[in-house]
Amino acid sequence: GLPVAGEQVADAAKNEVCEELGFMPAQENFGLMYEVTWIGSRSRVHVSMFRVLAERDDDVNFSDGEVISGEWMSVAALRALLVEKPEDFVPNCLRAWKGTEDRGFVAQFLK
């Protein structure tokens, strides 16, 4: 999601979690991992990557229709899916995942 004019990025991220995943994360379960800006020939993309922890499976509720489904999977299964079906992912999300791996956050947070 994108922040509206004057909205703090962290507040926008929490609102997106609430809208798309159906719960408001507790402060201790939410935090900025990193920020990066990509400059292309026709666009500039600034990504803020946050870590969000759902304490229970039933915290997640795809009720607003923006997210159709989701599932828990291992990091190895996600890596395989990224190779097998990259077309299933938004290009900027693929770049964000690569940035997350390159910075060591996958090993640190997703064991």
Number of C-alpha atoms within 10 A of each C-alpha: 12 10 14 9 6 6 10 10 16 16 11 15 21 21 18 17 17 17 19 19 21 17 18 18 19 13 10 8 12 17 17 13 14 15 12 11 10 11 9 8 5 5 7 10 11 11 17 15 18 15 12 19 14 15 11 7 9 9 14 17 16 17 13 12 9 10 12 9 10 10 5 8 8 10 13 9 10 12 11 12 13 15 9 10 9 12 10 10 11 10 11 13 11 15 13 18 17 13 17 16 13 11 13 12 16 15 12 9 9 9 8
